[in-house]
Amino acid sequence: MQLLSLKFQFLCFIFPEPQLIAKSSIVLDVKPWDDETNLGDMEKMVRSIEIDGLLWGASKLVAVGYGIKKLQINCVVEDDKVILLCQFVC
């Protein structure tokens, strides 16, 4: 019985439980100045932001009114990595 207990403790030491990583899903609305703003270039600029723990997702153009559209883009962030950076930058 004691031998099984030692084996269990040894296995728990070798294979610890995986840590849960807290993630947040964020939808960003990027609004242009006017109807002549190139939203394709704007999306490229937004996606050029690279931070450890940031993953860009799908994007779409949403009509705002009077022929103006906004860029709506999804991203997933690992809270521990990205939130700390936002506290220093903001």
RAJOSUL-V214803 format. One record per pair of residues at least 12 apart in sequence whose ideal C-beta (glycine too) atoms are under 6 Angstrom apart, sorted by the first residue. I is the first residue (numbers start at 1). J is the second residue. If there is no record, write none. Layout:
BEGIN
I/J ; I/J
END
This chain:
BEGIN
21/78 ; 22/79 ; 23/76 ; 23/78 ; 24/77 ; 24/79 ; 25/76 ; 26/75 ; 27/74 ; 28/73 ; 29/70 ; 29/72 ; 30/71 ; 31/70 ; 35/67 ; 35/68 ; 39/61 ; 39/71 ; 42/71 ; 43/59 ; 43/71 ; 51/82 ; 52/81 ; 53/77 ; 53/78 ; 53/81 ; 53/82 ; 54/77 ; 54/82 ; 55/76 ; 56/75 ; 57/74 ; 57/75 ; 58/74 ; 59/73 ; 60/72
END
